Amino acid sequence: MKSEDRREPRIDRRTALAGAGAAAAAVTVAACAPAQPAAREIAAGTEIAKVADVPVGGAVIASGTVVTQPQAGVYQGFSAACTHLGCSVSKIERDTILCRCHGSAFRFDGTVATGPAERPLAPRPVRVDGDRIVTA
């Protein structure tokens, strides 16, 4: 066999650049995909939290729901799905609900504090049942 017959396959510049571009696009799409599945609907009457878990002027995230208590005895519920790309909001910090995926922040009334989200969190009706907060 001649040495010419044992050559390594060669990739031309155009093929290499196309492959690199496709890999970069795949990484970008993966980075923008939700890190956690979006919050799912849950049956009415399902316990989300205990009344004692939600401080006045505070909030908790449980069972795909954000529950706030803006005034004593007044509870509001919101879907934990960020309205930017559907990641689940994951942290309460001071007076803000945070989505770590892309940095959106929401106030305790569900409205957008900072983007990239442009829409408020979707309301999720809740009610108090004894010492429990349940879906309505």
C-alpha distance (Angstrom), angle and dihedral (degrees) to the residues before:
residue distance angle dihedral
M1 . . .
K2 3.78 . .
S3 3.78 120.7 .
E4 3.82 88.2 -118.3
D5 3.83 89.6 64.4
R6 3.82 93.2 56.4
R7 3.80 97.7 59.3
E8 3.77 120.2 139.3
P9 3.80 114.0 -114.0
R10 3.79 110.3 -97.1
I11 3.76 127.4 -142.2
D12 3.76 116.6 -149.2
R13 3.80 122.0 -134.0
R14 3.82 94.6 -104.8
T15 3.83 92.7 54.6
A16 3.82 91.9 47.2
L17 3.82 92.5 50.5
A18 3.80 92.2 46.8
G19 3.81 90.5 51.3
A20 3.81 91.8 48.6
G21 3.81 90.5 49.2
A22 3.79 92.1 50.7
A23 3.81 90.9 49.6
A24 3.82 91.4 49.7
A25 3.80 90.9 50.1
A26 3.81 91.4 50.6
V27 3.82 91.5 51.2
T28 3.82 91.2 48.7
V29 3.81 92.9 50.8
A30 3.79 91.3 47.6
A31 3.81 91.5 49.6
C32 3.81 92.0 53.0
A33 3.80 95.6 47.6
P34 3.79 116.5 104.1
A35 3.79 111.1 -85.2
Q36 3.78 90.2 -149.0
P37 3.76 129.7 25.8
A38 3.79 115.1 -94.8
A39 3.78 117.3 -98.0
R40 3.80 112.9 -86.2
E41 3.75 128.1 -141.5
I42 3.78 114.5 -98.1
A43 3.79 129.7 -156.7
A44 3.81 120.3 -87.9
G45 3.79 112.9 -96.4
T46 3.81 93.9 30.9
E47 3.80 113.0 140.7
I48 3.78 112.5 -116.6
A49 3.80 101.9 171.9
K50 3.78 144.4 -23.3
V51 3.80 117.6 -93.6
A52 3.82 88.1 -122.0
D53 3.84 90.3 58.3
V54 3.84 93.8 64.3
P55 3.81 112.1 68.5
V56 3.80 121.7 -152.1
G57 3.82 105.2 -92.3
G58 3.81 89.9 16.2
A59 3.78 143.0 90.4
V60 3.80 144.2 -147.9
I61 3.79 133.3 -155.6
A62 3.80 114.7 -138.4
S63 3.80 137.2 148.8
G64 3.80 93.1 1.1
T65 3.79 91.1 -53.9
V66 3.79 134.3 106.1
V67 3.81 111.2 -145.0
T68 3.80 118.9 -166.1
Q69 3.80 132.5 -176.0
P70 3.83 105.6 -157.8
Q71 3.82 92.2 170.2
A72 3.77 131.2 17.1
G73 3.80 108.8 -74.7
V74 3.83 95.0 4.0
Y75 3.81 113.8 111.7
Q76 3.80 127.7 -175.2
G77 3.78 127.9 -171.2
F78 3.79 130.3 -153.9
S79 3.77 134.7 177.5
A80 3.80 110.8 -99.5
A81 3.82 89.7 -137.0
C82 3.80 109.9 111.9
T83 3.79 110.4 -127.9
H84 3.80 92.1 -136.6
L85 3.81 101.2 70.7
G86 3.79 104.6 -24.5
C87 3.80 101.9 -96.2
S88 3.78 113.4 147.0
V89 3.78 115.3 -102.7
S90 3.75 104.7 -117.7
K91 3.77 113.5 -176.3
I92 3.79 142.7 45.3
E93 3.79 112.4 -149.7
R94 3.80 118.7 178.8
D95 3.82 103.4 -54.2
T96 3.80 97.3 -16.8
I97 3.81 137.8 90.3
L98 3.81 108.7 -143.6
C99 3.79 134.1 -153.7
R100 3.78 109.2 -159.6
C101 3.82 95.4 -165.1
H102 3.80 97.2 78.8
G103 3.81 105.5 -8.4
S104 3.80 103.3 -97.0
A105 3.80 115.9 155.8
F106 3.80 130.0 -164.4
R107 3.79 133.8 -162.0
F108 3.80 120.5 -124.4
D109 3.83 89.9 -97.9
G110 3.83 88.0 60.9
T111 3.82 96.0 -108.1
V112 3.80 121.3 133.4
A113 3.81 114.9 -93.5
T114 3.82 95.2 177.1
G115 3.82 132.6 -1.8
P116 2.91 168.8 -133.6
A117 3.84 78.5 124.1
E118 3.80 110.2 80.2
R119 3.82 100.3 -175.3
P120 3.81 129.7 61.9
L121 3.78 122.2 -108.5
A122 3.80 112.0 -82.7
P123 3.81 113.3 -101.3
R124 3.79 116.8 -111.8
P125 3.81 112.9 -168.3
V126 3.79 115.5 -125.0
R127 3.80 134.2 174.9
V128 3.77 138.5 -171.7
D129 3.79 117.0 -106.6
G130 3.79 108.1 -177.4
D131 3.81 105.9 -58.9
R132 3.81 93.0 -17.2
I133 3.80 134.0 87.0
V134 3.80 109.3 -141.5
T135 3.77 136.6 177.3
A136 3.80 112.9 -92.3
